[in-house]
């Protein structure tokens, strides 16, 4: 099944929901047996690079993303019991790379390139496997990935009280 995520659906997690942006931010092709393809459109929503909604997992497994095409950033965040960011990691991704999302981390894909960003993941595909609520309540993750004069930058999400140091790997 193919589903398109619209700008309206993404407004909950955007830095500036009223800013001009990508009309259809991304598409997900759900496959049988837990293999999904995500196609993330290039562009920006205001100053913020286009991204997926993001979610945490309800299942105790490692999710693996294989990057098929394009370049971007994957955000991984671990929260404390109060929903505050405890750890914030980013990783630059490009074609041919694989990324494992550790158990207990929320994650989001961000397209910082000029072409589509295409990934294949092993998510179970069950609607109950993904928890979008913590991301929705805080309007995204602890930092927004933004364009700072042509460079990738970070703006703090004011809905978090804590903004941990950004770690890369």
C-alpha positions as CSV (number, residue, x, y, z in Angstrom):
1,X,0.0,0.0,0.0
2,X,1.3,3.5,-0.9
3,X,0.4,6.4,1.3
4,X,1.3,10.1,0.8
5,X,2.0,12.2,3.9
6,X,0.7,15.7,3.3
7,X,1.9,19.1,4.6
8,X,-1.3,19.3,6.7
9,X,-0.3,16.0,8.4
10,X,3.2,17.2,9.1
11,X,2.2,20.6,10.6
12,X,2.1,19.2,14.1
13,X,5.9,18.7,14.1
14,X,7.1,21.7,12.1
15,X,9.1,24.5,13.5
16,X,6.8,27.0,11.8
17,X,3.6,25.3,10.7
18,X,2.4,28.5,8.9
19,X,5.5,28.8,6.7
20,X,5.4,27.9,3.0
21,X,6.6,24.4,2.4
22,X,6.5,21.1,0.6
23,X,3.0,20.1,-0.5
24,X,3.6,16.3,-0.3
25,X,6.6,15.8,2.1
26,X,7.0,12.0,1.7
27,X,5.5,8.8,0.5
28,X,5.6,5.4,2.3
29,X,5.2,2.1,0.4
30,X,4.3,-0.6,3.0
31,X,5.4,-4.1,2.0
32,X,4.5,-7.5,3.2
33,X,6.6,-8.9,6.0
34,X,7.9,-5.6,7.4
35,X,9.8,-4.0,4.5
36,X,8.9,-0.4,3.8
37,X,10.1,2.1,1.3
38,X,10.1,5.8,2.2
39,X,10.6,8.5,-0.4
40,X,11.3,11.9,1.1
41,X,10.8,15.0,-1.2
42,X,13.6,17.6,-1.3
43,X,12.8,21.1,-0.2
44,X,12.1,23.1,3.0
45,X,9.2,24.0,5.2
46,X,10.1,27.6,5.9
47,X,13.8,27.4,7.0
48,X,13.4,23.8,8.1
49,X,14.5,21.0,5.8
50,X,11.8,18.6,4.8
51,X,11.4,15.6,7.1
52,X,9.3,12.7,8.1
53,X,6.9,13.0,11.1
54,X,9.1,10.8,13.4
55,X,8.1,8.3,16.0
56,X,9.2,6.1,18.9
57,X,8.8,2.3,18.9
58,X,6.4,0.2,20.9
59,X,8.2,-3.0,20.0
60,X,11.5,-4.2,21.3
61,X,13.5,-4.6,18.1
62,X,16.1,-2.8,16.2
63,X,14.9,-0.9,13.1
64,X,17.4,-0.8,10.2
65,X,17.3,1.8,7.5
66,X,19.1,1.2,4.2
67,X,19.7,4.3,2.2
68,X,19.0,3.6,-1.5
69,X,19.2,7.1,-3.0
70,X,20.0,10.7,-2.0
71,X,21.5,12.3,1.1
72,X,20.1,13.5,4.4
73,X,20.3,13.3,8.2
74,X,18.7,10.8,10.5
75,X,17.8,12.1,14.0
76,X,17.8,9.7,16.9
77,X,16.5,10.9,20.3
78,X,16.1,9.1,23.7
79,X,13.8,10.7,26.2
80,X,13.6,10.4,30.0
81,X,10.5,9.3,31.8
82,X,9.0,12.8,31.7
83,X,9.3,13.0,27.9
84,X,12.3,15.4,28.0
85,X,15.2,14.8,25.6
86,X,17.9,12.8,27.3
87,X,20.1,12.2,24.3
88,X,20.1,13.7,20.8
89,X,22.1,12.0,18.0
90,X,22.4,12.8,14.3
91,X,24.0,11.0,11.5
92,X,24.7,12.1,8.0
93,X,23.3,9.5,5.5
94,X,23.8,8.9,1.8
95,X,23.3,6.1,-0.8
96,X,24.7,2.8,0.2
97,X,24.6,3.3,4.0
98,X,22.8,1.3,6.6
99,X,21.7,2.7,10.0
100,X,20.4,0.8,13.0
101,X,18.0,2.6,15.3
102,X,18.7,1.4,18.9
103,X,15.8,0.2,21.1
104,X,14.3,3.1,23.0
105,X,15.2,5.8,20.5
106,X,12.7,7.9,18.5
107,X,13.8,8.8,15.0
108,X,13.1,11.0,12.0
109,X,14.6,11.3,8.5
110,X,15.5,14.7,7.2
111,X,16.3,15.4,3.5
112,X,19.1,18.0,3.3
113,X,19.8,17.2,-0.4
114,X,18.5,18.4,-3.7
115,X,17.1,15.1,-4.8
116,X,14.7,12.6,-3.3
117,X,15.9,10.6,-0.3
118,X,14.9,7.0,-0.6
119,X,15.2,4.4,2.2
120,X,14.1,0.9,2.9
121,X,13.5,-0.2,6.5
122,X,12.5,-3.3,8.3
123,X,9.7,-1.8,10.5
124,X,7.0,-4.4,11.3
125,X,4.4,-2.2,9.5
126,X,1.9,-2.7,12.2
127,X,0.1,0.5,13.2
128,X,0.6,-0.4,16.9
129,X,4.4,-0.7,16.5
130,X,5.0,3.1,16.1
131,X,4.2,5.7,18.8
132,X,3.8,9.2,17.3
133,X,2.3,10.8,20.4
134,X,5.5,11.9,22.2
135,X,6.7,13.6,19.0
136,X,3.3,15.3,18.4
137,X,3.1,16.5,22.0
138,X,6.5,18.3,21.8
139,X,6.0,19.5,18.1
140,X,8.9,17.4,16.9
141,X,12.3,16.4,18.4
142,X,14.6,18.6,20.6
143,X,16.2,20.3,17.6
144,X,14.9,21.3,14.2
145,X,17.3,20.8,11.2
146,X,17.4,24.1,9.4
147,X,19.1,26.0,6.6
148,X,21.6,28.5,8.0
149,X,22.8,30.5,4.9
150,X,23.3,27.3,2.8
151,X,24.6,25.2,5.7
152,X,22.8,22.6,7.8
153,X,22.1,24.1,11.2
154,X,20.1,23.4,14.4
155,X,17.4,25.4,16.1
156,X,16.2,24.4,19.6
157,X,12.6,23.3,19.9
158,X,11.0,25.6,22.5
159,X,8.6,22.8,23.6
160,X,11.5,21.0,25.4
161,X,12.9,22.3,28.7
162,X,16.1,20.3,28.1
163,X,18.3,20.4,25.0
164,X,21.1,17.9,25.3
165,X,24.4,18.3,23.5
166,X,24.1,17.1,19.9
167,X,26.2,14.1,19.2
168,X,27.2,12.8,15.8
169,X,28.3,9.4,14.7
